[in-house]
Amino acid sequence: MNKYRIDFKNIEWETPDKGVKQKIFSKGNQSVRLLRFYDDFIEENWCTKGHIGFVLDGEMTIDFNGKTLRYKKGDGLWIESIEDNKHKAIIAKGTFVELIFFEKE
């Protein structure tokens, strides 16, 4: 990697949970995370973390405590880290989603 490019193809995939793979590049207190969620991913608990990102491919639905929104290729996400924004990702059978998240630690 040079200082101006993140070479995701040379970063190994990690599998932090069933149905999800990720590649992470971190520098200082910031990171860029490439994620793939598959239809066997089940989010058991509500997530209260904030997310800023972009859907690169595929589609998903996010349940915001009973209100659902569909995200597809080309959509951006801006979810602030507050209790009212608790959410769960839902991946429909036979589909997947690939996202990129920009995060501060």
C-alpha positions as CSV (number, residue, x, y, z in Angstrom):
1,M,0.0,0.0,0.0
2,N,1.2,3.5,-0.7
3,K,0.0,6.4,1.4
4,Y,-2.8,7.4,-1.0
5,R,-4.4,4.0,-1.7
6,I,-6.1,1.3,0.3
7,D,-5.4,-2.0,-1.5
8,F,-8.4,-4.0,-0.3
9,K,-7.6,-6.9,-2.6
10,N,-4.5,-7.6,-0.5
11,I,-6.3,-7.5,2.8
12,E,-7.5,-10.8,4.1
13,W,-11.2,-11.4,4.7
14,E,-12.2,-11.8,8.4
15,T,-15.3,-13.6,9.5
16,P,-16.5,-12.0,12.7
17,D,-19.9,-13.8,12.7
18,K,-22.0,-16.2,10.6
19,G,-23.1,-14.6,7.3
20,V,-20.7,-11.7,7.4
21,K,-17.1,-11.1,6.1
22,Q,-15.1,-7.9,6.4
23,K,-11.8,-6.3,5.5
24,I,-10.6,-3.4,7.7
25,F,-8.0,-0.7,7.0
26,S,-7.1,1.5,10.0
27,K,-4.9,4.5,10.5
28,G,-4.8,6.4,13.7
29,N,-8.4,6.5,15.1
30,Q,-10.1,6.1,11.8
31,S,-10.9,3.0,9.7
32,V,-12.5,2.0,6.5
33,R,-14.4,-1.3,6.6
34,L,-15.5,-3.3,3.6
35,L,-18.4,-5.6,4.5
36,R,-20.4,-8.4,2.9
37,F,-23.5,-9.6,4.5
38,Y,-25.1,-12.8,3.2
39,D,-28.7,-14.2,3.7
40,D,-27.6,-16.4,6.6
41,F,-26.6,-13.4,8.7
42,I,-29.0,-12.9,11.6
43,E,-28.5,-9.9,13.9
44,E,-29.7,-11.2,17.3
45,N,-29.3,-7.9,19.2
46,W,-30.1,-4.3,18.4
47,C,-27.1,-2.3,17.2
48,T,-26.8,1.2,18.7
49,K,-23.5,2.1,17.0
50,G,-23.4,4.9,14.4
51,H,-22.6,4.1,10.8
52,I,-21.6,6.2,7.8
53,G,-21.3,4.3,4.6
54,F,-22.3,3.4,1.1
55,V,-24.0,0.3,-0.5
56,L,-21.6,-0.9,-3.2
57,D,-23.7,-3.9,-4.4
58,G,-26.8,-5.9,-3.5
59,E,-29.5,-4.8,-1.1
60,M,-30.7,-5.1,2.5
61,T,-33.4,-3.9,4.8
62,I,-32.7,-2.2,8.1
63,D,-35.3,-2.4,10.9
64,F,-35.2,0.8,13.0
65,N,-37.2,-0.5,16.0
66,G,-40.2,-1.5,13.9
67,K,-39.8,1.0,11.0
68,T,-38.0,-0.7,8.0
69,L,-36.0,1.0,5.2
70,R,-34.6,-0.7,2.1
71,Y,-31.1,0.1,1.0
72,K,-29.8,-0.9,-2.4
73,K,-26.7,-0.3,-4.6
74,G,-25.9,3.4,-4.7
75,D,-27.6,4.3,-1.4
76,G,-25.7,6.0,1.4
77,L,-26.2,5.5,5.1
78,W,-25.9,8.0,7.9
79,I,-27.0,6.4,11.2
80,E,-26.2,8.4,14.3
81,S,-25.2,6.6,17.5
82,I,-28.2,7.3,19.7
83,E,-30.7,4.9,21.3
84,D,-33.6,6.1,19.1
85,N,-31.6,4.8,16.1
86,K,-31.2,1.2,17.3
87,H,-31.3,-1.1,14.3
88,K,-30.9,-4.6,12.8
89,A,-29.9,-5.5,9.3
90,I,-32.0,-8.0,7.4
91,I,-30.7,-9.8,4.3
92,A,-33.5,-11.4,2.2
93,K,-33.0,-15.1,1.2
94,G,-31.0,-15.4,-2.0
95,T,-29.5,-11.9,-1.7
96,F,-26.4,-10.2,-0.2
97,V,-25.2,-6.7,0.4
98,E,-21.7,-5.2,0.1
99,L,-21.0,-2.0,2.0
100,I,-18.2,0.3,2.9
101,F,-18.3,2.0,6.3
102,F,-16.2,5.0,7.4
103,E,-15.6,4.8,11.2
104,K,-13.8,6.5,14.1
105,E,-12.7,4.6,17.0
